[in-house]
Structure formats: C-alpha cells, structure tokens
C-alpha cells in the first residue's frame, strides 16, 4: 500500500478512516459504511469491516471521533437549553431548562432536607 494511503499520525489506512468517519457521521449500518468505504460488497464487506472495527488503533480513532462529535453537539444543546430557559412558551419548560442549566454548572437544590426540632414535649392523657 502506498505511504500516502496511511495516515502517519494514527497509522490508519484511508479505508479504515473512511469506515469510521462514515459510521460516526451518518449512523448507518456497518454494511452500508463498508460499501461507502470501498470494502467488498454484501456480507463479506460487513465481516471485514467488523474485524477492522475491533482493531485497537481503529477503536481509538473511533472513540476520538465520537467524543468530538458529541462535543460539537453539546454546543448546540447548550444553546437550546439557554434559549428554552428564557423564551419557551410553557412556564414548566422554562423552569425545567433553568433547573437543568443550574444542575450542569453544579448549583442544585439538596436532594433531602433534614429538619431538627429540639425541646421538651409533654403529653398528658386523662381518661376520667
């Protein structure tokens, strides 16, 4: 395989990188991703792609790509929460979005509140 087909950074081939990128960005099946990446058609391509996805270097690349994709999604999610907390028509939606924002930055109401009352209590029951 020509050196230009292998990434010097992570040692992935063009096909391996394309397979992972297709899976992560489209959410398609392994069979569909294997065909888009240029592996054999049908069941044979799926089997080869499945084996490829088990390689440690490919798994490492896939986890990095997923983390990056989720990170980019978090930006949009944060924007949506902020928008909902200030502009949703429903008061309940605004409240829940605001609670969620506060929770994510570490500010939240305690789960339980314990009340303590001290003093003397005397009960007298007269049954006559």
Order of alpha helices (4+ residues) and beta strands (2+ residues): alpha-alpha-alpha-alpha-alpha
